[in-house]
Amino acid sequence: MGDALDNYWYAVATADAIGSDPTRVELRDQGYVIWRTPDGCITAAPDRCSHREARLSDGSVENGCLRCPYHGWSFGDQGQCVDVPSSGPGAAIPPGAHLTALPLDERYGLIWLCPGDPVGPVPAIGVDDDPAFTRLNTRMQTWDCAATRMIDNMLDVAHFPYTHAGTFGREQEQVVPKFSLTQLDDTFYGYEYSIVINNEGDAKTMSGGGGDVIGLDMSTGFALPFSVRSTMSYENGIEQVLFMTAAPMTTGIGVQPPRSMFTFVLWRNDDVSDTGQGIVDFELEVALEDQRMLESLSGELSLQHGALVDVVSDRASVEWRRRFSALIDNSESYVPSAAS
């Protein structure tokens, strides 16, 4: 993968996971340390002390400063080196001692990190500002598969009757209706469609009741590089927004299998005070079905033209692969394909 990917945002931790201790995250074969000061300020930097390259994530946060476990060097807000114990009080700090603080954003209950210079903001989820909706967060997961395969899967509905037969998939609904790709809003590009799903057992918690088989209107779209949003409108007026995002921990070069971070966030317009955990648990079960399938596949999803056999139901993935290929080739512009 090219360096262009360094200029995008990646969800690397849940906000509640960053507390009084330094936290290490891995992103695209690099390690980073994130810490939070008592006043709530968060800082991220490469997980490497400028002195002798010790892992700063093995250190501690003292009085809001990150202290290296090797020689005790201390780093304040935005990575400024503020103390070199061996040099004594008042000694000059070497200019090269300071850490390079990286862009961070805390949004949707997630910590977002950009290793380079952001080309844009974190993907916008407008419903997060709607007081009619309640947000439900889930933990950060590690999947032993490529992020490219994860996005291909998230954009696909043809696997529902098979991969998700144990949760909501209906084997009878095997034919995917034809759909057109469109700009869903300022952020997400994808398609709108209607499906029929199983609504039995735990699925009724998601739908708010109804028959054992129900229909719903959906939309699914992507934001480069590795985020997908699905909206669901049930017949009873319940609306749900599902935001899924992945981040490659390894690029897969010399590492088999590649590893990726994954999490999803839900927004609902109904009262989830009693049902919220059940809704999250059901979606986690759905995600586990995907995880089992994807972890059985090896390597990155091929981006080479003609390497994969695509059919009409794969149009969203084809367009995502085309735009993703343009991104990593440092192409800043592209023309939507005829399939759009």
N, C-alpha and C positions, 0 to 999 in steps of 0.2 A: 504494500500500500504506500502511496506517495505521501510526501510531507504536507500536501494540501489538507489532509485530514487533521493535522495538528491545529488547524484554525477553526475548528468546530467545537461545540459544547458537548460534554458527556456527563451523564448522571453517574457519579462514582460512589455515592453513599447516601443513606437517608439522613435527614437533618438531625434526627434524634440520636444517631450513632456517633456524632461528633460532639464529644463532651470535654471533660477535663483532662483526658489523656490523648496524646498524639495518636493519629490513626494512619496506617499505611494503606494506600490503594495502588493498584497496578493498572496501567493504561498503555496499550500499544508498546509493550515490552519495556516500559519505564516505570520506576517506582516513585511515588510522591507521598509526602507527609502532609497531613491536614491537622490543624489544631485550632481550638477555640479559646479565646481569652475570657476572663470572668465577666466582661461587659458584653459578651456575645459575638465579638468580632472573630471572623474565621480567616485563616491564612493557609495557603498551600504553596509548597516549594518542592523541588526535587528532594527525594529522601536520601540525601548525601550531605554530610557535614563538609564544609569547605576546607577543613583542617586536614583530617586523615580519612575522610570518606566513610565514616561510621554511619549506620542507619539512624537517622534522627528519630524515626518512629519508635525506636527502642528506648528513647529517653523519657523525659518527663516535662510537664508544664508547671512552672513555678512562678508565682506572681505574674501570670499572663505571658511568661516567656518560655520558649522551648529550649530545654537544656540537653546538650549532647551527652550520651552515656559514656563516651570514651574519655574526653578531657574536660568536660564541663562547660564548653563554650555555650553561650546563651544567645538566643535570637528573639527579638521582640516582634511587634506588629509589623507585617509586610517584610519579614525576614531580615531586618537590620540586626547585625551582630552588636550586642550591647555589653558583652562581658567575655574576656579571655582570662580566666583565673590565674593561669601560670605567669601572666605578664604583670600582675599586681594592679592595685587600684589606680585609676587615672591614666593608665597606659594607652597609647594610641591604638585604635583598631585598624588593622590592615585593610585597605580598600577592598581587596579580594575576599574578605571574610564574609561579606554580606551574602545572603541567599537571594536567589531570583524568585520573587513572589509571582505567582501565576494568577491569571484571571479566575475569579470564583463568582458564582451566583447561587443564592439560596432561593429556590422557587418550587412550589408544589410539594413541599415537604422533602425536597431532594437537594443535595449539594451537587452543583454542576461545575466542572473544571474544564478549562480550555488550555491545552499545552502551549499554544502559540498566540497569535493575534486574532481575536474573533472576527470573522467576516460578517457576523450578524448576531442577533440575540438568541437566547434560549427559545426553543419552539413555543409559540404562543398558544395557550389553551384558554380561550376567552371565558369559558364557563367558570373558571376559577374565581372570577370576579362577580359571579352571579349569586346573590344571597339565597336564591331558591334552591341551590345545590349544596350538598355536603360532600366534602372530600374524604376519601378513604385511602390510606397509604398501606403499602406492603413492604416487606423486608427486601433487602438487596440479595439477589441470588447469584451464584456462579454456575454457569452451564459449560460443560465440556464440548463446546461446538463453536463454530464461527458465527460472528455477528451477521455476516452476509446471509447465511442460511436462516438465521432467525428472522430477518426482515422479509425474506422471500416467503417464509411460512406465515408471518403476520398478515401479509397482503393477500393470502390465498384463502378462498372459501371451498375449493374443490376437495380439500382434505377433511372437511367437517364430518361427513357421514362415516368416515373410516377411523381417523385418528381420535375423534371425539365421540365415538359410539357409546362410551361409558358415561358421558355427561349430558350433552345436548344434541349430538348429531343424530340425524334420522337417515337410515340407509335408503329410504324411499326417495329422498331428495338428492339424487346423484347428479342430475343435469343442472349445470350452472347457467342461469339465464344470461343472455347477452347483455352487456353493459358498456357504457361509454365512459372514458376517463375525462375528468374535468377538474378545474381548480375549485376545490371545495370551499376554501376561504383564503385569507392572505398567507396562510402557512402551509396547509396540507393539500396535496394533489392526489386524487384517487377516483373513487366511484361510489355510486349509490345503488342499493339493491334491496330486495325483499326476500326473506327466507322463512321457512317453516322449521321449527325446532321442537325437540322433545321438551316437555315441561312437567317432568315427573320427579318425585322425591325432592332432593335439595334444590333442584332447578326452580321450584316454585318460590323459593326465597328470593331468587333473582328477579322473577317476573312479577312478584306480588300476587300470585295465585292464578286462577284461570284453569282452563282445561289441560289435559295431558299432552296436547299438541296445540301449539299456538303459532301465529305468524307475527313477524315484526319487521319494521323498516330499519335498514342500517346504512351506514356509510363507512368506508375505510379509506384512509389516505396516509401518505408518507411525508415526512420532512427529512431532508438529507442531514446527516448521513444515515442515522440508525434509529429513527423514531417513527411510530405508527399510532394513529388515533382512529378508534372505531366508535361511532355513535350508534345507540340502539333506542328505538322508540317502540314501546309496547302498546298494545291495543287499549290498555286501561289508562293510558296517559303517563305512565312511568317512563322517564328518560334516563339513560345512563351514558356516560362518556368514559371510555376506556383508553387510557394513554399508556402505551408500551414503549420502552426504550432500552436499547442495548449499548454496550461499550466493549470493544475488543480489549481484553487484558493482554493477549498475545496475538501476534500477527500470523502465527502458524508456520513461520519460517523456522525450520529445524525443531519445531515443537508439535508433537502429535498427541492428543488432539488439541486444536486451538481452544482457548478458554475465553469466555465473555461474561460480563456482568449483565444482569437483567433485573428489571423491576417494572411494576405497573402501578398506576394510580387510577382510582375510580372516582367519578362524581355522580351523584344521584339526586333526583329532585323529589324523592319521597322521604318519609321519616325512617331513618336507619338506626335510631337509638336502640332498638331491640334486634334488628336484623343485620346490622352492619358486619359483624364478624362472620355470620353465616354466608353473606354475599362474598366477602373476601375469601373465605374457605372454599367456596364453590369455584371461584375464578382461579384460585391456586391449584385446584384439582385439574381444571382445564389446562392450565399452564404446564402441569406435570405431564399430561398426555403429550403435549408438544415437545417437552424436554426429552422424554424417553425416545421419541422418534428421531429428533435432531441429533441426539448424542450417539445414535447408531450410524450416522453418516460421517464420512471422514473428510477433513480438509475444508478449504474455502469453497463457497459456491462459485462455479466458473463464470467469469464475466466475458469470456471469449465468444464472439458471435458464432452461432452454430454449434457450440459445444453441448448445449442442452436442447432437448426437444420441447418446444413450447406449443401450447394450444390456445384457443380463444380465452379460456378462463385464466390464463397466465398473463394477461395483458398488463395488469398493474405491476407485476414483478418485472416484466420485460422493460417497462418504462422506468421503473426504479433502477434497474441494472444499467440502463443506458445513461441515465443522469448521474448515477454514482460513478460510472466509468469516466464520464466527462469531468467530474469533480477531481478524481485522483490523477487524471491526465492534465490537471491545471487548466482545463478549458472553462472559462468563465461564462460562456454563453452556449446555448444549444437551442435547436428548433424542435418542438414536439414532433414525435414520429407520426407517420400516417395512421398508426394503430390507435392514436389518441382520439 
